[in-house]
Amino acid sequence: MDKGQYDQAISDYNKALEINPRFAYAYNNRGMAYRDKGQYDQAISDYNKALEINPRYAYAYNNRGIAYGDKGQYDQAISDFNKALEVNPRYAYAYDNRGMAYRDKGQYDQAISDFNKALGVNPRFAYAYSNRGIAYRCKGQYDQAISDFNKALETNPSSVYAYNHRGIAYGDKGQYDQAISDFNKALEINPRYGEAYSNRGRVYGEKGQYDQAISDYNKALEINPRYAEAYNNRGNAYYYKGQYDQAISDYNKALEINPKFAEAYYNRGIACGGKGHFDQAISSFNKALEINQKFAEAYSNRGITYRRKGQYDQAISDYNKALEISPRYAEAYNNRGNAYGDKGQYDQAISDYNKALEISPRFAEVYSNRGRAYYLKGEYGKCWEDIKKAQGLGYKIPPKFLDDLRKASGKQN
């Protein structure tokens, strides 16, 4: 339905309720129309009225739970799905919706358990297969996710939802051409599916095809001008093209639509840093961290910005926070090592580089950085070993540093 059709539906339900003010079904359906318009509080009010009239109205509990989920109130949503299931223990949609609420809370195993229950009631429930696949993808279990999307498509070969999410899973596995093929299939079925354009754009970005990515984000935004994620992702494509002002403009648009979009603040911070606007970058990272206190990458990149300002202790403090959240964050160890090196604390720097390489043994930049720390300590043999490892992994060492190392060590290589 378009907006006018929802308004017409609401008008019709209003007339039905004038005739019969205790028509629970009309309250429930008017609530669904409000929800589809994004008017969640009005929807919830109507579901409340339906439930006052009929306290055992499972559909109204389920629908109210969906509206609470749309508002991000997942515990209230789960409570409503529980009530729907008390009334009807074989209500597959309530299991599926409760699973999505658990998934949105990051409780993936509980989500999978609910999707299993939904499929136990209805083994041909394509959405439940797709939703279980999304939960597996969130757990990093991409092959299991793809298997579920395949099952969804066996049940419903026209499921754009399944094609779209299977494409995301292939993208996560680095199988970009298969991902693009799935997004293409979704768009053949529904050329107005903005999310598939946005996701295809993200994969083109991963392939370094930024102009194609931007073209897809444009299409997504033509379909839905309030698609915050598409603005954010288009901003990323502009950033990688070095067009920082256009990137920042897109992040700002994303934030106008969704002021709680932590990732957009984070990305804006990186773009501001790229322009050398360090204080603005720090301000953006601060806002990202106000929204998400567990955003390890925001701490690490704020640390990089403090380091670029010469504020090494503040930088180290931020790297420490990133590592408290994510103890296997190799980049944060590398970055902290750089800050210790700037302070002349080469042994601490080397210790951090060692930790980064334990986590990521093919992290070429770290070998180069550790080599530089050995050079500054006068340990030229160890320096040469690390420089050769970095070069073997394809990392380009600045010619001036190689000349300085040859002179200091008395060796050519």
C-alpha positions in Angstrom: 0.0 0.0 0.0 1.0 3.6 -0.5 0.3 6.3 2.1 -3.0 7.2 0.6 -4.2 3.6 0.8 -3.2 3.4 4.5 -5.1 6.6 5.2 -8.2 5.2 3.4 -7.9 1.9 5.3 -7.7 3.9 8.6 -10.8 6.0 7.6 -12.7 2.7 6.9 -11.7 1.3 10.3 -12.8 4.5 11.9 -16.3 4.2 10.4 -16.5 0.5 11.5 -15.7 1.6 15.0 -18.3 4.3 15.0 -20.8 1.6 14.2 -19.4 -0.9 16.7 -17.0 0.6 19.3 -16.2 -2.9 20.7 -15.0 -4.3 17.3 -11.6 -5.7 18.5 -10.8 -6.9 14.9 -11.1 -3.3 13.6 -8.8 -1.9 16.3 -6.2 -4.6 15.5 -6.3 -3.9 11.8 -6.2 -0.1 12.3 -3.2 -0.7 14.4 -1.6 -2.6 11.6 -2.2 0.3 9.2 -0.7 2.7 11.7 2.3 0.5 12.1 2.8 0.2 8.4 2.8 4.0 8.3 5.5 4.1 11.0 3.2 5.5 13.6 4.1 2.9 16.3 2.6 4.6 19.3 -0.8 4.9 17.6 -0.6 1.3 16.6 0.2 0.2 20.1 -2.8 2.3 21.4 -5.1 0.4 19.0 -3.7 -3.0 20.0 -4.3 -2.1 23.6 -7.9 -1.3 22.9 -8.3 -4.6 21.0 -6.9 -6.5 24.0 -9.1 -4.6 26.5 -12.1 -6.0 24.5 -10.6 -9.4 24.0 -7.8 -10.3 26.4 -7.2 -13.6 24.6 -6.6 -12.1 21.2 -3.3 -13.7 20.2 -3.0 -11.7 16.9 -3.2 -8.4 18.8 -0.5 -9.5 21.3 1.7 -10.6 18.3 1.1 -7.3 16.5 1.8 -5.2 19.5 5.0 -7.1 20.0 6.0 -6.3 16.4 5.4 -2.6 17.1 7.4 -2.7 20.3 10.2 -4.4 18.3 10.0 -1.6 15.7 10.6 0.9 18.5 13.6 -1.1 19.8 11.8 -2.1 23.0 12.7 -5.8 22.6 11.8 -7.0 26.2 8.3 -5.6 25.8 8.1 -7.2 22.4 9.2 -10.6 23.8 6.6 -10.3 26.7 3.9 -9.8 24.1 5.0 -12.8 22.0 5.0 -14.9 25.1 1.4 -13.9 25.8 0.4 -14.7 22.2 2.0 -18.2 22.6 0.2 -18.7 26.0 -3.1 -18.2 24.1 -1.9 -20.3 21.0 1.1 -22.5 21.6 1.1 -23.4 17.8 1.4 -19.8 16.6 4.3 -20.1 14.2 4.5 -16.4 13.5 4.8 -15.5 17.2 7.7 -17.9 17.5 9.3 -16.3 14.4 8.7 -12.8 15.7 10.0 -13.6 19.2 13.1 -15.1 17.5 13.7 -11.9 15.6 13.4 -9.9 18.9 16.0 -12.2 20.5 18.2 -11.9 17.4 18.0 -8.1 17.6 19.1 -8.3 21.3 22.1 -10.3 20.2 20.8 -13.5 21.8 21.3 -15.7 18.7 21.0 -19.1 20.3 17.6 -18.2 21.8 16.6 -16.8 18.4 17.6 -20.0 16.6 15.6 -22.0 19.2 12.5 -20.0 18.4 12.9 -20.3 14.7 13.3 -24.1 15.2 9.9 -24.0 17.0 8.3 -22.0 14.2 9.5 -24.6 11.7 8.3 -27.4 14.0 4.8 -26.0 13.6 5.2 -25.2 9.9 8.0 -26.9 8.1 7.3 -24.8 5.0 7.7 -21.4 6.7 10.1 -19.7 4.3 10.5 -16.6 6.5 11.5 -18.7 9.5 14.3 -20.4 7.4 15.5 -17.0 6.3 15.4 -15.6 9.8 17.3 -18.5 11.2 19.8 -18.1 8.4 20.3 -14.4 9.5 20.9 -15.5 13.1 23.5 -18.1 11.9 25.1 -15.3 9.8 25.3 -13.1 12.8 27.2 -15.9 14.6 29.6 -16.1 11.7 28.3 -19.5 10.6 27.9 -18.5 7.0 27.5 -22.0 5.5 24.7 -22.9 7.8 23.1 -19.5 7.0 23.3 -20.1 3.3 21.8 -23.6 3.8 18.8 -22.0 5.5 18.4 -19.4 2.7 18.5 -22.3 0.2 15.7 -24.0 2.1 13.7 -20.8 2.2 14.1 -20.6 -1.6 13.1 -24.2 -2.1 9.9 -23.4 -0.2 9.4 -20.0 -1.9 11.5 -19.5 -5.1 10.3 -15.9 -5.3 11.5 -14.8 -1.8 13.4 -11.6 -2.4 14.1 -11.6 1.4 15.9 -14.9 1.1 17.9 -13.9 -2.0 18.8 -10.6 -0.4 20.1 -12.2 2.8 21.8 -15.1 1.0 23.6 -12.4 -0.9 24.7 -10.7 2.3 26.1 -14.1 3.6 28.0 -14.6 0.4 29.4 -11.1 0.7 30.5 -11.8 4.3 32.4 -14.9 2.9 34.1 -12.8 0.3 32.2 -14.5 -2.5 31.3 -11.2 -4.1 30.2 -12.4 -7.5 27.7 -14.9 -6.0 26.5 -12.1 -3.7 25.9 -9.8 -6.6 24.1 -12.6 -8.5 21.7 -13.0 -5.5 21.0 -9.3 -5.3 20.3 -9.3 -9.0 17.8 -12.1 -8.6 16.0 -10.2 -5.8 15.8 -7.1 -8.0 14.5 -9.1 -11.0 11.6 -10.2 -8.8 11.1 -6.8 -7.2 12.8 -3.8 -8.9 11.7 -1.5 -6.1 13.6 -3.4 -3.4 15.8 -0.6 -2.1 17.6 -2.8 0.4 18.9 -5.1 -2.4 20.3 -2.1 -4.2 22.0 -0.9 -1.0 23.5 -4.3 -0.3 24.7 -4.8 -3.9 26.3 -1.4 -3.6 28.1 -2.5 -0.5 29.5 -5.5 -2.3 30.6 -3.3 -5.3 32.4 -1.2 -2.7 34.2 -4.3 -1.2 35.4 -5.0 -4.8 36.7 -1.4 -5.1 34.1 -0.6 -7.8 33.0 2.6 -6.0 31.2 4.3 -8.9 28.9 1.2 -9.4 28.4 1.2 -5.6 27.3 4.9 -5.6 25.0 4.2 -8.6 23.3 1.5 -6.5 23.0 3.7 -3.4 21.4 6.4 -5.6 18.8 3.9 -6.8 18.1 2.8 -3.2 17.6 6.4 -2.2 15.3 7.1 -5.1 13.1 4.4 -3.8 13.4 5.4 -0.1 14.7 8.9 0.4 14.8 8.3 4.2 17.1 5.2 4.0 19.8 6.2 6.5 21.9 3.2 5.9 22.1 3.9 2.2 23.3 7.4 2.9 25.9 6.0 5.3 27.1 3.4 2.8 27.2 6.0 -0.1 29.3 8.1 2.2 31.8 5.2 2.6 32.1 4.9 -1.2 32.8 8.7 -1.5 35.3 8.4 1.3 37.2 5.6 -0.4 37.3 7.7 -3.6 38.9 10.5 -1.5 35.8 12.7 -1.8 35.7 13.6 1.9 33.2 16.5 1.7 30.7 14.4 -0.2 31.2 11.6 2.3 30.6 13.9 5.2 27.5 15.3 3.6 26.1 11.8 3.3 26.9 10.9 6.9 25.1 14.1 8.0 22.0 13.1 6.0 22.0 9.7 7.6 22.2 11.3 11.0 19.4 13.7 10.2 17.2 10.7 9.6 18.6 8.6 12.5 20.3 10.7 15.2 21.2 7.5 17.1 23.2 6.0 14.1 26.5 5.3 15.9 28.2 3.9 12.7 27.5 7.1 10.8 29.1 9.2 13.5 32.1 6.9 13.5 32.4 7.1 9.7 32.1 10.9 9.8 34.9 10.9 12.3 37.1 9.0 10.0 36.3 11.3 7.1 37.0 14.4 9.2 40.3 12.8 10.2 41.1 12.3 6.5 40.6 16.0 6.0 42.9 16.8 9.0 40.0 18.1 11.1 41.1 16.3 14.2 38.8 18.0 16.7 35.8 17.4 14.6 36.8 13.8 14.2 37.1 13.4 18.0 33.7 15.0 18.4 32.1 12.5 16.0 33.8 9.5 17.7 32.6 10.9 21.1 29.0 10.9 19.8 29.4 7.3 18.4 30.6 6.2 21.9 27.8 8.0 23.7 25.4 5.8 21.7 27.5 2.6 21.8 29.9 2.3 24.8 31.2 -1.0 23.4 32.2 0.3 20.0 35.9 -0.8 20.0 36.6 0.6 16.6 35.5 4.0 17.7 37.9 3.9 20.6 40.7 2.8 18.4 40.1 5.4 15.7 39.8 8.1 18.3 43.1 6.9 19.6 44.6 7.3 16.2 43.3 10.9 16.0 44.8 11.7 19.4 48.1 10.2 18.3 48.0 12.4 15.2 47.5 15.4 17.5 50.6 14.3 19.5 48.5 13.3 22.5 50.0 9.9 23.0 48.8 9.2 26.5 45.2 9.8 25.5 45.7 7.7 22.4 47.1 4.8 24.6 44.1 5.1 26.9 41.7 4.7 24.0 43.6 1.7 22.6 43.4 0.2 26.1 39.6 0.6 26.1 39.3 -0.9 22.6 41.3 -3.9 23.8 39.2 -4.3 27.0 36.2 -4.7 24.7 37.9 -6.8 22.0 41.0 -8.5 23.3 41.8 -10.0 19.9 41.8 -6.7 18.1 45.1 -6.8 16.2 44.8 -3.3 14.8 44.4 -1.8 18.3 47.6 -3.6 19.4 49.4 -2.3 16.3 48.1 1.3 17.0 49.0 1.2 20.6 52.5 0.0 19.6 52.8 3.0 17.3 51.9 5.3 20.2 54.5 3.7 22.5 57.0 4.1 19.7 56.3 7.8 19.4 57.0 8.1 23.1 60.3 6.3 22.7 59.1 3.2 24.7 60.3 0.7 22.1 60.1 -2.4 24.3 56.4 -1.8 25.0 55.9 -1.0 21.3 57.5 -4.3 20.3 55.4 -6.2 22.9 52.3 -4.8 21.3 53.4 -5.7 17.8 54.1 -9.2 19.0 50.6 -9.5 20.3 49.2 -8.2 17.0 51.1 -10.8 15.1 50.0 -13.6 17.4 46.5 -12.7 16.5 47.2 -11.9 12.8 50.4 -13.5 11.6 50.1 -12.0 8.1 49.6 -8.4 9.2 52.4 -7.0 7.0 52.3 -3.4 8.4 53.0 -4.7 11.9 56.2 -6.4 10.7 57.3 -3.1 9.2 56.4 -1.2 12.4 58.2 -3.7 14.6 61.2 -3.5 12.3 61.3 0.3 12.7 61.2 -0.2 16.5 64.1 -2.6 16.3 65.9 -0.1 14.1 65.5 2.7 16.7 66.9 0.3 19.3 69.9 -0.4 17.2 69.0 -4.0 16.7 69.5 -4.0 13.0 69.5 -7.8 12.4 66.0 -8.1 13.9 65.0 -5.1 11.9 66.1 -6.7 8.6 64.2 -9.9 9.5 61.0 -7.9 10.0 61.5 -5.8 6.9 61.9 -8.9 4.7 58.8 -10.4 6.2 56.8 -7.3 5.5 58.1 -7.2 1.9 57.3 -10.9 1.5 53.7 -10.0 2.3 53.6 -7.3 -0.3 54.2 -4.3 2.0 56.2 -1.4 0.4 59.0 -0.1 2.6 59.9 3.6 2.1 63.2 3.7 0.1 64.6 6.3 2.5 64.1 4.0 5.5 65.9 1.2 3.5 68.8 3.5 2.7 69.1 4.5 6.4 69.0 0.9 7.5 71.7 -0.1 5.0 73.9 2.7 6.2 73.3 2.0 9.9 73.7 -1.8 9.6 76.5 -1.8 7.1 74.5 -4.4 5.0 72.7 -4.2 1.7 69.9 -6.6 2.7 
